[in-house]
């Protein structure tokens, strides 16, 4: 299976979806624990949640493989994203609930990790870099929206309930601060219908935003970690809740439209 699907658009916006994939090669799946085989840490239904992107005109890069095979939002050397905090690896060995992913003796060797990195991780990041460069050349600016979701309660990473919309720009290194300011303003408006938000809180943006976002070069990257309680059932079988999703989509669309309007003003300068 190819490591990603790609849909081109006609705007300076690329939406990256690194974690909705559910494909696990059979040889790897055979070594997973029963708990891991249901892939509980997947960013479920992200393509369906963002089903308006085609009409919007954004480009879409979506992973096919599960993050349990290899995590596209981790550094290639598996360096920790958050110093001093609990982190998962490039090829994770424990779930978000700290349960083992692999049966005894089945965790990937260094050679197997290198193979997965070459076959899956590198092509995704090469495509990301290439498309952002093409957008910048075509439009004079490039926007990267890294779309994620996570359960509302994961004690391993944070106490209590996670805010609904969690924006990350690596503490401001991956996008112009003015862009994050206007996105936060949109999120504040969403509070009127009950959504909470945080900017560069527990989730400050992963490797994708930190590595590909280069605001000094006109490439601006923002990660959104969306609490899954806002659009789906958080327990197996992890069903999409259209009664909830229909209210979240307009907020997501408004954020991306605001991002595009900001980019147009930046280019027109």
HELIX and SHEET records of a PDB file:
HELIX    1   1 UNK A   26  UNK A   29  1                                   4    
HELIX    2   2 UNK A   34  UNK A   37  1                                   4    
HELIX    3   3 UNK A   46  UNK A   49  1                                   4    
HELIX    4   4 UNK A   53  UNK A   56  1                                   4    
HELIX    5   5 UNK A  110  UNK A  116  1                                   7    
HELIX    6   6 UNK A  117  UNK A  121  3                                   5    
HELIX    7   7 UNK A  122  UNK A  139  1                                  18    
HELIX    8   8 UNK A  177  UNK A  190  1                                  14    
HELIX    9   9 UNK A  191  UNK A  193  5                                   3    
HELIX   10  10 UNK A  207  UNK A  212  1                                   6    
HELIX   11  11 UNK A  215  UNK A  217  5                                   3    
HELIX   12  12 UNK A  228  UNK A  230  5                                   3    
HELIX   13  13 UNK A  242  UNK A  268  1                                  27    
SHEET    1   A 7 UNK A   4  UNK A   7  0                                        
SHEET    2   A 7 UNK A  59  UNK A  63 -1                                        
SHEET    3   A 7 UNK A  13  UNK A  17  1                                        
SHEET    4   A 7 UNK A 142  UNK A 150  1                                        
SHEET    5   A 7 UNK A 219  UNK A 227  1                                        
SHEET    6   A 7 UNK A 165  UNK A 168 -1                                        
SHEET    7   A 7 UNK A 197  UNK A 199  1                                        
END                                                                             
